[in-house]
Amino acid sequence: MPGLLLSFGVIAVVLALPVGLIAWLREKPVVVRLLCAVSVAGICAVTLLPTDGGPVGQGAICDVSSPFPQMFQSSSALLNVALFAPAPFFATLVFRRPLTVAAVAAVSSGVIELVQAEGEMGRSCSATDLVANTTGALLGVAGAAVWSRFRRQGEWPVRRDVLWGAGLAAVGSLTLFGVYHSSVNPYVPVSERNVEAQARALNGSDTWINAAATDVFGKTARVEQMVSEKRSGRTLVTASTNLGDISGWWPEKKLEEAAFKNNKAEEGSLDQQQAQAVGTRFAQRWFPDEIRGAQRKVRVSGTGNTSVYVLVFRRYKAGLMMPMRLNITVTSAGRIMNFAARAVEDPKLPRTSISESEAARLAHQYSGRSTQGAVLLAQNVKGQGWRPVWMMGIETSDVFIDAVSGRQIPRSDLIR
C-alpha cells in the first residue's frame, strides 16, 4: 500500500490535534483521547487507502464465503482483529459506554466494507474482514471493561448504554443490510469452495456446452478447452473449439454468446425471409424465454449472395425497453455466424413520470447540447436497483435521465 505510513501520519495529526486541544481545554485526560484518535487514524489509513489489490470495474461485489475456520488461519484476518481492537479500547475508557462503543465499531466496520465494495478503489469487501473487524472491536471493548473494573474507576451508566447500544446496532444493521441487498452483488470465490462440491455443481455442463457448440458450429466442431469461472456469484462455462468459442451460464443453461473464428460471410442463396426463419428457429430452440413477447427486427449488411442478416430481439412493456438482449447474425448460406444474449428477467419498475420532450429539455440543460435520439429503457443503477431511464443521444455521446425523478445519472453509476 504505497504511502501508507505518510497517510497514517497525516490523518493522525488531523484527528489528534483537535481532540487533544479540546480535552486540554475541558481539563479531561489528554493521553487516552490522543491514543483513541491515533487508533482511528490507523483504521482509516489501512482500510480506506486505494490500492491495486481488489476487483476494480466489476461493479459492487462482496465475498460472502464463511469466515470460519479460515479467519483463525489467515494472517490478514488476524491483523484486522489487531487493527480494530485499540480504538474501541480507548473509546470505552473515554466514554465509559462499552455497548455503545461496540455497536458503533461493528456498524463502522460494515460501512468500511461497503465503501470498499462500492468505491472501485482496489479494495475487497468480504464477510471474513467484517467478522474479524468486529471481533477485534469486541475484544478491545472487553479489555477496556476489565481494565476499568481492575482499576475501580467507578460505575458506568448501564441502562443508557444498553438503550443506545441496542438502538444503534439495530438501526445500523438494518440500514447496512438494505444497502448491501440493493446495491452489492454477493459471491463466493472458487478457491473457497469445496473441490468435490465444485465438481458436482458442474456435472453435466460439459455435455450441455458441447451440444450447443455442435449445434452452432456444426458436427466438425471439436472442443479443445473448457473453462468455468465465477462472475458475481454465477458460473460462466466457455468452450473453445477449432471453429469458434461459445459460452453460457450453468446450471441455468442460458447461452451468453458465440462467434466463429471465421467471421467472413460465405456465398449463399438465402434471402432475408429465409435467413430470418433460420435465425428464428435457432432462437426458439436456445432462447425460448427471451423471445417470448419480444419484437423482432432484421438488419441487412452487405449485398448480393454474401449478405449478412442480424436478427434483433427486444421486449417492450408500455413503450419501455426491458433489459433482455438477443442479437443473432445469419449468413446468406444459413450459418449462424455469431450471437450475443443477455438473459435478464423483466424487472419491476416505478411508474415513469418524465416524458420524452421533458427528458430532451433536461438533457440539453445538463449537457448544453441538443438531443438527436431517445430510448426509454430499464437500467440497473448503482445503489438504486432497476430504474426507468431515458438514454438521450447527444452527438457522439449519451445523457442518461432518470425517468421518474428527472435527475441525470452518471455513466459510472450504470451497472452493465
N, C-alpha and C positions, 0 to 999 in steps of 0.2 A: 504494500500500500504506500505509494510514493507520497512523501510529505506528511506522514502520519505524526511524527514527533513535533514537527513545526506546527501543524494544525492543532494538535493537542495543547501545545503551549499557548497559542493564541486564544483558543476557546477557554482555557483555564484562567488566563488573565482577565478576559472579558467577563467571566462569571464571578471570579473570586474577588476582584476589586470592589464592585458594588456590594456584594454580600458581606465582605469584611468591614467595609465602611459603615454599612447600616448596623451591623452588630456592634461596632465600636461606639457609634452614636447612641444606641439604645442600651449600652452598658450590658450587653449579652456576651457569653463566652465566644470569643472570636475563632479560636483554633478549630473547634469541631465544625463550625459553619464553613470555614475555608476548606477543610478536608471534604466536606459534603459537596461543595461546589466543584472542587478539582475532580472528585469521583464522577460527577455528572459529565464533566468535560471529557473524561476518558471514555465514557459510554458513547457520547456524541461523535467523538473522533473515530473510534473504532468501527461503529456501526453505520455511520451516515456519510462517510467519505466515499466518493465514486472510485471504483476500481475496474479492472478488466476481467474479473473472475466469474461474473454471473451471466445469465441469459439476457442479452440486450436485443430488442427488436422482435421479440416473440410474444409481445403482449404481457399482461399481468398474470403471472403464474406463481404457484407456490407448491413446494414439495410437502405433501401431507402423509408421507410414509411414517409408520410408527417410530417414535423416538427411542423405543426400548427394544433390545438392550444396548443398541449401539451408542446411546448417549454416554454411557459409562466407559465406553471403549474408544471414544473419539476425542482426540486432543483438542480439536476445535470446540466441541461442545463443553468440555471441562474448562477451557479458557473462558467461554461465555459465562459459565457458572461463577468463576472467579471475578470476571469483569463486573457482574451485576450485584455482587454482594456488598462492596464497600458503601456505595451511595445510600441504599436503604438502611445500612447500619448507622451511619452518621445522621441520616434524616430522622431516624427513630429517636436518637439521642436528643436531637434538636426539638422536634415537635411532640415527642412523648405520646405518639399515637401509632402503635405498631400496625394495627389492622388497616388503618387508612393509608399508611405508607406502603404496605404490602399491596393493597388494591391499586394504588397509583402506579407502583412499579410494574405490576403484572399488565395493566392496561397499556402503559407506556411501551412495554415490550411488544405487545400486539401492534401498536401504532408503528413502531420501528420496522417490524416485519412487513407491514402494509406498505410503508414508504419504499422499502427495498423491492417489493413486488411491483409497485406501480411506477417507480421513478425511472426505470430504464437507465440505471447508473452503474450497471455491472455487479449489483449485489443480488444475492439469492435469498428468497424467502423460504423458510422451512419450519415445519412443526417442531423439529428437533431443537432448533435455535430458540423457538418460543418457550418450550418446556425448560431448556437449560437456563435461559434468562430468568424465567420465573422462579426456578429452583434456587438460583443464586440470590435473588431478591428475598425469598423466604428465609434462606439461611442467614442473610445479613440482618433481617428484622429479628429473627430468633436470637441471634448472637447479641444484638443490642438489648433485647429484653432480659437475657440472662445477665449481661454486664450491668445493667441498671439495678437489677434485683440484688446482685452481689455487692454493688456499691451503695445500696439502700438510698436511692435518690428520690424517694417519695412516691406517693400514689399517683396513678395516671387516670385520666377521665375515661373510664372503661365504657360507660353507656354511650357517650357521644362518639367515642372511637368506633364502637360496633356499628352504630347507625350510619356514620359517614363511610366507614369501610365497606359495609354491605351495600349501601346505595351506590357508591362509586363503582364497585365491582359489577353490580347488576347492570347499571346503565352503560358502563363502558363495554362490558362483554356483549350485550345485545347490539349496541351500535357497531362494534367491530364485526360481529357475526353478519349483520346486514350488509355492511360494505364489502366484506370478503365474498359473501354469497353472490352479490350482484355484479362485482367487477373483477374478481380474481378467479382464474381457472386452476383448480386443483389437479395435481398429477402425482404419480408415484414413479420415480426413476427405475429404469430396468435393472440397474445394479442393486436395487434394494429388494427386488422381488426374488422369490424362491425359484431356482432354476427349473425344478420339476413343474412348478405352477406355470411358469412361462411356457414350457413345452405343451402342457395340457391346454393352455389358453390359445396356442397357435395351431393345435391339432386340426387338420382339415384345411388350413389356409393355403397350403401349397397346392392341394388339389383344385381348390376354387380358383386361385390366380392362374394356374396352368390352363384350366378350361377357358378362362377369359382370354388368355394370351392366344390360345389356339383359335378361338372364335374371331378375334380381332385381326391377328397377323396371318392366320392360315395354318394348315396342318404341317407345314415345313418349319414352323417356329420351334426352336429348341431353347429351353430355359437354361441360361448359363450361370445365373446368380440370382438368389432370392434374399432380400434383406427386409427385416421388420424393425421399425423404430417407433418410439412413443412421441406423440405430439399432443400436448395439452390433455393428457390422460387417455388418448385414443391410440390404437395400433394401426400404423400405415404399413401395408405389405407391398413391396415393389419387386417385380420380376423383370430382370434384364434378359432379353432373348437375342438371338442372332439377327432378328429383323427389327426389333424396337423394344421400348420399355413400356410397362404398364403397371399401375399402382391402384390400390383400393383399400378401404377400411375394413378391418376384421375385428370382431365377428359380425359386424353389421352387413357384410357382403355388399358394400357400396363402392363401385368403381369410382376413382377420382380422376384419372387422366391416362392417356396412352398416346403414343406417337411412333410412327415408323421412322427408322433411321433414314430411309429414302423418302424424302418429302417432295419429290418431283412427281407431278401428275402424269400418268401414262395415258396413251391414247385409248379412247373408248367410244361407245356409241350411245350411252345413256343420255337422255335429255333431262331437263330439270324435274319433270314429274316423276320419271323413273328413278332418278337419284334420290329424290325426296322419299320415295317409297322404300328404298334400301335403308336410308338413314332412320326412317320412322320404325321399321321393323327392328332394327338394332336397338333403338331407344325403348321400344315396347318390351324387349327381352331383358335388358340390363337396367333400365331406369323407369319401371312402370309407375312408381310413386311420384317421381319427379315430373313426368309429363302429364299426369292426371290433372285436368283443368288448366293446362298451360297453353299459351298461344304459341304458334309456330310460324317462323318467318324463314325465308330462304334467301341467302345472298349468293350471288354468282360471281366467280372470279375467273378471268380468262375467257377465251372464245374458242369456238370450234370443238374438235374432239379431245382437247386437253383441258376442258373446263373443270372447275372445282366448285362444288356446291356446299355451302355451310348452312346447316340447319340450326337455327337459334330458337331454343325453347325458353320461354319466360312465363311466370304465373303472376297474374294481377288480381288484386282484390280492391274494389272501389277505386280503380284507377291507380293503385299503389303497387309498385313492383315488389314482389316478395324476394327474399334472399336466394332462393333456388336458382341455380345457373346450369345450363346444359348447352354446349356447342358441339356439333358433330360435323366433321368435314368428310365429304364423299367425292371420290373422283368420278369422271365420266365412264370409267371402267367398272364402277361398282365397288371400289375398295374403300374401306373406312380408313382414311389417311391418319386421322387423329381425332381425339375428343377431349373435352375438359368438362368436368361436372362438379357441382357444389351441392351436395345433398343436405339441405337445411330445412327443417320443418318450419312452416309458416308461423311466425311469432305473433303473440297478441300485442297490439299496438294501441296507444292512446289515440283519441279522435283528432284528425287533422283540422287545424283552425286557420292556417296560413294559406291563402290562395296563391296560384302561380304568379299573378300580377304583383301581389304583395311581396312574394319571395324575390321577384325580379327587382323591385324597388329596394328591398333590403340588401340584396347582393350588390347593387350599384352603390348604395350608401356605404357598405363595408369595404368595397374594392375600388370605388371610383371609376368603374368601367361598366359598359352596357353588357347585358347578357345576350348570349347567342343560342341558347337552348336550355331546356329544363327537363329534369326527370324526377318524379316523386318515387322514392324507394325506401324500403325498410333497411336500416343501417344499425349495426351494433356499435354503440358509443361507449367509450371507456367510462366507467363509473355510473352509467345511466341505463345500460341494457339496450334493448331494441327500441328504436325511435323512428317515426316517420320523418324523412329528411328530404329536402329539396336539394338536388345537385344541379347547380346553375353554372352553365358554361360561360366563361369569360375569356375570349381569345384563346390563349394557349394553356389555360388553367381552369380550375373549377372552384366555386364557392359553395360551401355546404351550410344550409339554413335549416334549423330545427323547425319542422312544420307545425309544431304546437306552440312553442314559445317565441319563435322568430329570432332566436339568438344564433349567431354564427358559431359553427362547430369547427375547431381547428382540425386540420387534416391528421395531425398526430393523435387525435382522440378517436379516430375511426379504427375499429378492430377489423382487420381484413380476414 
